[in-house]
Amino acid sequence: MKEYKILSQKDKWFSGKFDPLALESAINSYSQQGWVVKAAFTAEIPGIMGHAREEAIIILERDA
């Protein structure tokens, strides 16, 4: 059985602001707990007054 975790720009690691170095630190920290990056992509999130924004989504996987 597998277990999954989703990282996004709203994750505690980013304090509300996306930072590639913070993402690297998060992935390295989770990898020490057995997590492996399974997929990464961007999602378009609807915003205020029709202005969409893109958000990075990273899916982690490990054996449960």
C-alpha positions in Angstrom: 0.0 0.0 0.0 1.2 3.5 -0.8 0.7 6.8 1.0 0.7 10.2 -0.7 1.4 13.8 0.3 0.7 17.0 -1.7 3.0 20.0 -1.5 1.8 23.3 -2.9 2.7 27.0 -2.6 0.3 27.1 0.4 2.3 24.5 2.3 3.9 25.6 5.6 7.4 25.4 4.0 6.7 28.5 1.9 5.2 30.9 4.4 2.7 32.1 1.8 5.5 32.9 -0.8 6.9 30.3 -3.2 10.7 30.0 -3.0 12.6 27.3 -5.0 15.2 27.0 -2.2 12.4 26.3 0.3 11.0 23.7 -2.1 14.4 22.0 -2.3 14.6 22.0 1.5 11.1 20.6 1.8 11.8 17.8 -0.7 15.1 16.9 1.0 13.4 16.9 4.4 10.6 14.7 3.2 13.0 12.3 1.4 14.7 11.6 4.8 11.2 10.3 5.9 11.0 8.0 2.9 9.0 10.3 0.6 9.8 10.3 -3.2 8.6 12.9 -5.7 6.1 11.1 -7.9 4.8 14.0 -10.0 5.2 17.8 -10.3 3.0 20.2 -12.3 1.3 23.6 -12.2 -2.4 24.1 -11.8 -4.3 27.2 -12.8 -6.3 28.6 -9.9 -9.1 31.0 -10.5 -8.6 34.3 -8.8 -10.4 37.6 -8.0 -12.0 39.3 -11.0 -11.1 36.6 -13.4 -7.4 36.8 -12.9 -6.1 33.2 -12.7 -2.7 32.3 -11.1 -0.6 29.2 -11.5 0.4 27.2 -8.5 3.1 24.5 -8.3 1.8 21.1 -7.1 4.2 18.3 -6.1 3.0 14.8 -5.3 5.1 12.7 -2.9 4.8 9.0 -2.4 6.0 6.4 0.1 5.2 2.9 1.2 2.6 3.0 4.0 
